[in-house]
Amino acid sequence: MSDAATLRTELLELIGKNPSGHTDPKIVDEFSSKLKAYADAPGVDSSDVIFAIGSSVYSVDLPSKKQKVHGAPAAEPVIVDFDYMKQFMKDVFLSYGCTEDQAEISSEVLIEADKRGIDSHGLGRLKPIYCDRIDQGILWANKPITVIKETETTALLDGNLGLGLYIGPHCMKMAIEKAKKYGVGFVAAQNSTHYGIAGYYTSMAADAGCVGFSGTNARPSIAPTFGVEPMLGKILLHASQIRYSFYEIPSFVFVIFISIGTNPLCFGIPSDDDFPFVIDCATSVNQRGKIEKYARDGVDTPRGAVVDNDGIERTDTEGILRDMVLGKCALTPVGGAGDEMGGYKGYGWATTVELLSTAFQSGPFGEDVCGIDRETGKPAPMPLGHFFLAINIESMCSLDTFKKNSGNLLRALRESKKSPKGPGRIWTAGERENDARVSRTAQGGMKVPKSLQQNMLDLREKCPGMNEKYSKLPFE
C-alpha cells in the first residue's frame, strides 16, 4: 500500500473510531497532522471527500493551491442583465466543447431558473455542477443522445453521461411531438446527469398546449419511513466546492453523504393566467438549505424533519449539520418520520420517482449513484434517470376551454378566504416564480452575489477565449 493510501486509511479509521473526535483537541491535532501529510503525498486528488470532512468537521483548512485569478468580486451583489448572463454561460459551455445547440439550450435552462427566482439552479450550478464535473471526467460536454427503443408514443434514450441540461429538453421535445400526433408521449432517459429545474420541462409541455409531468432520481438523502439510512434522491459536490463553515455553505452546495436535493415530482398544467400551473417540489420535509437557515437564525429544526442513525428525530440544528457531514443523519420524506403525520406518503412519492427513473432504464440507484469511489475518494460518474410525459389537451377538449377551466379553479383558490395570521395572500404553484420573473425583469436582471462573481472570474480565467471576450465583467 502506498504512503498516500496508508494515510487515507488511517484518517478514515480515526474518524470511524472517534465519532466525537472533532471535540477532542488531541484527536483534532492527530487528524490535522495526518491530513496535511496526506495532502502533500504524490498523486492525491484535491477533490477527495476526506478534505471536506477535515474542513467542515475538524476545521482543518489547508492552503488553497488554486491558480491566482485576475480581478476581484464586488463587496455587494451586482445586478446583471439576463441576456448578458445567458451569453456568458453559453460561451463557457462552448469553451468546453459543446456544440452551438447544446450550449444554447443548456444556458437557456440555467438562466430560466434565475429568472424564476430559483437561484440554486441557475448560475449557481454552472461551475460546481457542470464545469467542475466535466473537469473531473465524470460528465462529458459533447455526447450524442442514443435511441435505445422507440414506438409511436414512447421512447427510451441514452444520454451517454452528457449534459442533462441538453438531454432533458431533447426528451421533452420528443414527448411533446409524440403527444401532438398520438395524444400522449412518454420518454425515459438513462445515463443522464443533473438536468436542472424539473419545472423547465413541464413548462415546455404547458407552453405547447399539453399537460406535462417529469421527474428525476439523484443521490440518496431521504430515509424510508421507519428507516434511518439515506436511500432516495440527493446531489453531492466534491471537496473543493465546500465552504469551511456550516453557516457559509450556500444552498446549492451539498456535503459528503447528505444534501438538499431530493427526487423532485413536477407537473405543468396550462391555464388562462399569465403563467401556467407548475408544481416542482422535493419529496422531503426540508432541504438542507432550510436547515442551514435555522442555524443562521439560531433556532431548532422542527421535529420530524431529520432522523439519525439511532432513529431519533433530531432538533439540534448545529448537531444535525455536523452529523449530515458525517453521514449520521437523513432527511425525512414529506409527512416526517414515522406514519403519524403521513410520512409514508412522501416516502411513497419519493419511491415512485425513483422507480420511474430506474425501472425502465435498468438504472443504478443508492450507493451506485453516490458520485464517489469509496476506495479512492475520487469523484465517479453518476448516471441518472429521468422521465417525461406529455398529454395533448386538444385530443380531449378545446385548449381554450381547458385553460379557462384551469384558470377559474386557480383564481378561486387565490381569492378564497385568507388566514388572519397569514401574509394576506394565497398563491398557486408557479405564481411566485412568475412574480420573481416580473420583479427581476423590472430591476434589470439578476443579482449576482460575491461567491458567484468569483465563479465567473474563475471561469473567465480558465476557459479559452473568455478573457478576450469578457475582459471586464459587470461587477469590475
N, C-alpha and C positions, 0 to 999 in steps of 0.2 A: 504494500500500500504506500502511495506517495506521501510526502510530508503534508501536502495540502489536504489529501483525503483523510489522513490521520487526525489533523487538526479539526477538520469539519466533524468527524465522528465524535471527537472529544467535546466539541461545542454542543452538539445535539444531546449527548449523554448528560452534560452539565445542566442543560435546560430540562431534560426529562426527569432527572433525579432531584431537582430543586425547584418545585412548582412556584415557590415564593422567593426564589433566588434573587429577584430584582430588588428585594427589600433588605438583603443581606450584603453589607459592604464587602465582605471577603469574597462572596460569590461574584459580585459585580466586578471586582478587581480581577479575579481569575478569568471571567468571561471576556473582559476588556483586553487583557493581555493576549489571550488565545485568538480573539477576533482580529486584533491588529497583526498578529503573526500570520494568520490565515490570509488576510488581505494582501500581505507582502509576498506570499508564496507565488511562484510562477504558474501561469495558466488559470488563475482563479477568475471566475466570471463575476464582475461587479454587480450583476443583477441577481446574484444568489440571494434567496429569501433570508438566509442567515443574517445578512447585513440589515435587513428590515427589522428583524427581531432585536438585533443589537441596538438599533436606533430607537424604535418605538417602545421597547420593553425595558432595556437596560440603560437607555440614554447614552449609549456609546456611539458618538458621531465621528466617523472617520473623515479625514480631509478629502474633499472632492478632487477627482482627477480630471474633471471636465476642462476642455479647452476654453480659454478665455474668450468671451463673446464681446464684440464691439457694441457700444451703445448700452443704454440702461433704461429700465422701465420707469414710467412716471410714478410719483408717490400716490396719486389718486386714480380711480378708474377713468378711462377716457372713452367718449362716445365715438364709435367708428361706423361709418356707413355700411349698410348691409351688402351693397354691390361690391364695395372695396374688399370687405372681409371674405365674401364668397370667392372673388377672384384670387385673393391671396391663398385661400385653401386649395382652390383648383390648381394654382401654379405649383403648390407644394406636391400635390398628387402627380402632376405632370413630371416634376423633377425626379420622382420615384419610379418613373417608367410607365405610368398609367397611360392608356390611350386618351384621346380627347373626350370621347364619350364617357369612359369610366371616370375621368377627373371631373367632368361637368356634372354628372349625376351624383357622384359621391359628395361633392361640395354642396350641391343643392340640398341633399338630405341633412347635412350638418347645419347649414345656415337656416333651414326651416325650423330646426329645433331652437335656435337662438331667437328667431322671430316670434316663436310661440312662448318664449319665456322659460323654456326647458334648458337652462344654461348648462346643466351637467352633461348634455348630449350633443352640444354643438362644437364651437371652437375648443371647448374644454376637453373634448375627446381626440382632437386631431393628432396631437403629439403623443400622448401616453397610450392611447388605444390602437391607433393605426400606424403612425410613423415609427414609434419605438418597436412595435411588434414586427414591422417589416424589417427593421434593422436587426432584430433578434433572429430573423429567419423562421418565424412561426406563422407568418402571414405573407402572402405574395401580392404585389401590386397589380400585376397583369397576368391573370389566369383566365382561360376560356371557361365558359359555362357549358357543361355537357348534358345532353338529354339522355337520361337512362331509360325512361319508358314514357310513352305518351298515348293518350286516347283523345277523343273529341272534347271531353270535359275535364280530363285530369292530366297531370304530368309529374314526373319525378326528375329533378335536376340535380346535378353535382356541381358545386361551386369550386371544387379543387383548391380549397383554402385561399380563395381570392378575397377581394374586398366585399364584405357583407353589404356595405353601402351601395354597391352596384348590383350584387346578386339579388337583393331584396326587391328593388324596383323592377328588375327584369322578370322576376317571378310573378309579382302582382300584375304587371302589364299583360303577361301571358294569361293569367287567370281572368282578367277583365275581357280580353279578346275572346276567350272561350265562352264566357258568360254572355257576351253580346250576340254570339252566334247560336249558342245552345241553351241559354238560360242560366247556366251555372258553370263556374270554373274553379277547380281546386288544384293548387300546385304545391308540392312539397320540395324542400331543398335539403340536401345533405352536404357535409363537408364545407359548410359556410363558416363565416366568422361574424363578429359583432355587427349587427345591421342597423344600429341607431335607434331612433324612436319608432316604436311599432305603429304609432299614430300616423306616421307618414304614409304607410301602406294602405291603411283603411281610409285615409283621406283621398288617396288616389282613386279608390273604388267609389267613394261617395261622390267625388267630383265627376266621375264618369257615369253617374246615374245608377250605381249599384250599391248594395249593402256589402260592406267589407268586413272581413274577420282575419286576424293574423296573430301569431304568437311565435315565441322562440324559447328554446331552453338555454341554459347558461351553467355556470359552475354552481355547485351545491351550497346553499346557505340556509334553507328552510328545513327545520326538523319535522318529521312526520308527527301527527297527533299521537301523544303518549311516547314519543321517541325523543332523543336528545342529539342525535348525530345529524349534521347538516347534509341533506340529501338532494334538495331541489333548488336549482337556479341561483347562480351568482356570477359576479365578474371579479377578476383579480388582476392586479398590476404587479410589476416586479419591483425590486428593492429601490432602484434609482428614482422611482416615481413617488416614494413615500416620504412625507414630511417628518420632521423629528419630534413633533409633539402631537398627542392625540387631538388637541383642540385646534391645531393648524391644518389638519388633513381636510382638503376640500371635499365637497360632497361627491365628486366624481372619482375619488381615489379610494381603492379598496385594499385591505391589508391581509396578507397571508391566507387565512383559512375561512374568512367570513367577509361579506361585502354587502353593499346596498342593493345590488342587482338581484332581482328575483324574476321567475318566469312570468312575463307580462301577458295579460289577456286583453285583447283590443278589438273593439267593434267600431265601425264607422257607418253612420246612417244619414242620408241626405234629409234636409228639411228646407222650408222656405225662409228660414232665418238667413242672416248674412254669413253664417258658418254652419258646418254640419255637426251633428251629434257625434263626438268621438270620445269614447271612454278607453283610456290607455293607462292601466294601473298594474302595480305589482300584486303578487298574491300573498304578501306577508303583511303583518300588522304595521310594522315600522320598517323604515330603511335605515341603513347605518347613518346617513346624513342627519336624520332626525335625532338619533341618539347623541351624535356629536353636538347638536344644538342644545340638547338637555344639559350636556356637560358645560357648554359655554354659559348657559343660564344658571348653572349651579343647582339644578333640580333633579329629583329622582326620575328614573324611567318608569312609566306606568307598568304595573304588574301585569304579566301575561304576554308582554311583547318579546321577551327573551327568556330562554331556558338554558341552564348549564348542564354539564355532563352528569351532575348528581340529580337532575330532574327538578332543581329548584328554580322557581320563577323569580328571576333577579330584578332588582330595582336600583341597585347601587351603580349609578351611571359610570363613574370612573373605573370601578372594578369590571364592569361589563366591557368597556372599551379595551381594557388591558387583556381580559380573557378572550376577547374576539381575536386579538392578535395571536394569542397562544392556541387558538382553536378549541377553546373550552366552553364556548357559548354558541348557541344557534338562534337565529330569528324564528319566531313562531308564525304560522300561517294566519291569514285573516280569520278572526274569531278567537285568536290567542291559543295558549297552551291548553291541553285537555279538551273536553267537549262541553263544558258548562255554558260557554258563550258561542258554541258552534264552530270551534276550531277545526273540526273535521271537514267543514265546508270549504274553508280556504285551502286546507290540505288537499282536498279532492280537486279543486280547481287548479292548484299548482301541479298536481299529478296529471291532470288532463292535458295541460300544456306540454308537460314532459313527454307524455305518450304520443301526442300528435307530432312532436318534434323528433322522435326517435324510432317509433314503431314502423312507420312507412319507410324510413331511411336506413333501418338497421344501424342506427347511430349510437355512439357512445354516450354515457351519462355518468354522473357522480365523479368518482376519482379519475375516470378516464378522460374527463374534460377539465381537470384541475389546473392545467396550464403550467405545471411544474414537474420536472423529472425528479421524483423523490430521492433517487440515488445521488444525483449530482447537484440538485438545487437549481439547475438551469431552466430557463423557460422552455416550454414544449408546446407544440401546436394544440389547439383546442377546437376540434371540428364540431360545429354547432348545427342544429337542425332548425328549420323554420317551416311554417305553413301559411298558405294564403288562400282565402276563399272569397269569391265574388259572386253575387246573385244579381242578375239583371232585373231591375224593378219593372221595366216595360214588358217583360214576359208574363207578368201577372196583373199589372194595372198601369194606369197612366202615371208617368213620373211626376207630373204637376199635382195630381191628386195625392200621391204618396207624400210628397213634400209638404203639401198643405196639411194633411192629417198629422204628420210628424210635428210640424210647427205648432199646430193647435195644442197638441199634448204638452210640448216643451214649454210653451208660453203659459199654459195653465199651471204647470209646476212652478215656474218662476213668479207667477202672480198670486200664488196661494198664500195663506196667512203666515206671517213671519213670526218667529220666536221673539218675545220681548227681550231675551237675553242674547240674541244673535246680532250679526252686523247690519241687519235691516235689509238684507238682500238674499235671494236664493239663486244659485247658479245651476245650470245644467252642463253636462260634460261637453267640453270644447269651448265653453263661453269664456272661461278665464284665459285660455290660450289666445282667443280672439281679442280679448281686452289687452293682452300683452302686445300683440301684433299692432293694434291701433296705437297704443301708448308709445311703443318703441319707434314706430314709423314717424310719429309726430315729433319725437325728440331727436330724430335724425339718425337713428341706428341703434346699435347695441353698446352697452357699457362693457369695456374690456378691463378687468382688474389687473393689478400688478403681476400676479402669478401668470396670467395668460399673455400679458405683454412680454414677459420673459420667455415664454414658449415661442412666441413669434420671433423674438430676437435669435433664439437658439436655432430655429428652423431657417431663418434667413442666412445665418452663418454657415449652416451645414449643407443646405440644398443647392445644387448647381444652378447658377443663373439668378438666384433670388437676391443676392447682394446688389447686382446691377439694376434689377427692376425695382427693388424696394430699398433704395439707398437711404431713404428717410421714411420711417413709419409714422403714422398719425400722432403717436404719443412722444415722438422725439423732437 
